[in-house]
Amino acid sequence: MGTLLWAERQKIRRLSFVWIAIFATIMVTVIVFLSGLQENNGTRDIDTAGWYMAVAQPLATFFVLPAVIALLGSYMICREDQERTIDSLRLVPVNEAKLTTAKMIITLVYSVLFYLFLFVLTFLIEAALHFSDLSLGMIINYLKAYFLDGVCIFIAISPIIALVSYMKKGYWIALVITEFYSFIGLFASTSNTLKALYPITAVFTISGYYDASTTQVILSCISLLFCAGLAAAVLAGMNKYK
């Protein structure tokens, strides 16, 4: 497994998708910053300590990062068939179930890294604007939230990565489906029950972004566990079919 993880990490370093994700993350921070500069009744949102880190988190999730992560993950799995490298790998031979697992683990790692990169960017802006107003507790809470977002978003979109890889319809469709899937979260967030059950908004319940009851947290955990189970079942079926 270690060798497979190393090999996949070497492959992904050459992918343009990573740079697309980095650029998209930077653009999110720019857009949030510019929106915070607008005055409303003589005040600006950007002048409130913590506002920037709080707003960038859902904006990136509803519009940018899940789609890019899904694109990355589905491409990593689909590329072996589309580029016909799987034929060479079968001669080694390579355990395809372990290979798929390695690709999903690398996708999870990059999901966390993208969210931590977003945290670093927003924290640096917050520190430049409100250094004296930031407390260690606030910083740790946001760091924990961004980290959990990275883990849970991967789980929430893992069925899409698995299904697109199973259907072999082209990895770009993963971006389109996930973008729509994430956008629906805006509407799900208006209902206390739906935001606990819908996987994208369930992420915010678990990470602590939403004030949630114990029941809502349990529902969110069940929702994400269902996503993980569905993805595992699809990927297991795909490897069995091969």
C-alpha positions, 0 to 999 in steps of 0.5 A, a space after each residue: 500500500 505504501 508503494 501505491 500511495 507513493 506512486 499516486 502522489 508522484 502522479 498527482 504532482 504533475 496534474 493541472 487539476 491541483 493548480 486549478 484547485 489552488 487558483 480557485 481557492 485563492 479566488 474564493 478568498 479574493 471574492 470574500 474579501 472584496 464583498 466584505 469591503 462593501 459598506 452597510 449602514 456605515 459598517 463593513 463586514 471585513 472589520 469584524 474579527 472572525 467574519 472572513 474565516 467564517 464566510 470563506 468556509 461555506 462559500 468555498 464549500 457550496 461553490 468551489 472545493 467539492 467539485 474540484 475534489 470530485 474531479 480530482 478523485 474521479 480522474 485519478 481512478 478513471 485515468 488508468 482505463 482511459 489512458 490504457 495504463 491499467 493493461 500494463 499494471 495488470 501484468 505486474 500484477 497490481 491489486 486493483 482494489 488496493 490501487 483504488 483504495 490508494 487513489 481514494 486515500 490520496 484524494 482524501 489527503 488533498 481534500 484536507 490540504 485544500 481546506 487547510 490552504 484556505 484556512 491559512 489564507 483566511 487566517 493571514 488576512 484576519 491576522 493582518 486586519 485584526 491581530 489583536 482581536 484574535 484569540 488562540 481559542 478562536 484560531 483553534 476552533 476555525 482550524 478544527 472546523 476547516 480540517 473536519 470540513 476537508 475530511 467530511 466533504 471527501 466523505 460526502 462526495 465519495 459516492 459521486 467519485 465512485 459512481 462516475 468511476 463505475 459508469 466510465 462516462 468521463 471524469 468531467 461529469 463529476 465536476 458538474 454533478 458535484 457542483 449541482 450537489 453542493 449548490 443544493 446545500 444552500 437550500 437545504 441549509 434553510 431547514 434544521 432537519 434537512 441541513 442535518 441530513 443533507 451530506 454537504 450541510 451535514 459537514 457543517 454540523 459535524 465541524 461545528 460551523 452550525 449550532 446543532 443539537 445532539 440529535 442533529 449531529 447524530 443525523 449528520 453522522 448517519 448521513 455521512 456514514 451512508 455516503 461512505 458505505 455507498 461509495 465503498 459498495 460501488 467501488 467494491 462492485 467495480 473492482 469485482 466486475 474488473 
